[in-house]
Amino acid sequence: MLKKLCPKFQANSILELDLDKLSSMGIKAVIFDLDNTLVEWHQDQLNPEVIELIERFKQKGFKLCILSNALEYRVEAVAKLLDIPYVSQAIKPRKSPFIKALEILGTAPENTAVVGDQLFTDILGGNRMQLYTIWTPPLSDTEFFSTRAVRKLERLVVKRFRKKGILK
């Protein structure tokens, strides 16, 4: 089970993602989590640097999609601003929303990355689907109450990964 929680890559921010490296690895599409990955929790204000990053992904030919457990009106608002498709109310880490995102993107798991801030939703779901998983720290400490509870367990898992030298 712990293996399924371990990301393939850890980034300090989505802004430090290396598009050329992803492309050279055969990644053609990226699925982004919404809350605390693209925007702060329960916000729809996008950082201009995030908008610029998404545009660079598009210019390099990447297909993009937002996959979020959030309600549709929130996910749709950000997706429209970025002009990318989305899947809302996903109930990650279930496989079916990831399958839906892959269908939207038209890519196979081995050519698709998922970027998110939670091990028990984004990374677990992505690893279950054999996607290239990228874990980032949350943009904010403000989160849904159940997410705060899961973060405590997540910290224990991360501590174990760091002790084993798996994560930095």
Secondary structure as GFF3:
##gff-version 3
##sequence-region A 1 168
A	DSSP	alpha_helix	2	5	.	.	.	ID=ss1
A	DSSP	beta_strand	9	10	.	.	.	ID=ss2
A	DSSP	three_ten_helix	14	16	.	.	.	ID=ss3
A	DSSP	alpha_helix	19	24	.	.	.	ID=ss4
A	DSSP	beta_strand	29	32	.	.	.	ID=ss5
A	DSSP	alpha_helix	48	59	.	.	.	ID=ss6
A	DSSP	beta_strand	63	67	.	.	.	ID=ss7
A	DSSP	alpha_helix	72	82	.	.	.	ID=ss8
A	DSSP	beta_strand	86	87	.	.	.	ID=ss9
A	DSSP	alpha_helix	95	105	.	.	.	ID=ss10
A	DSSP	three_ten_helix	109	111	.	.	.	ID=ss11
A	DSSP	beta_strand	112	116	.	.	.	ID=ss12
A	DSSP	pi_helix	119	123	.	.	.	ID=ss13
A	DSSP	alpha_helix	124	128	.	.	.	ID=ss14
A	DSSP	beta_strand	132	135	.	.	.	ID=ss15
A	DSSP	alpha_helix	145	163	.	.	.	ID=ss16
###
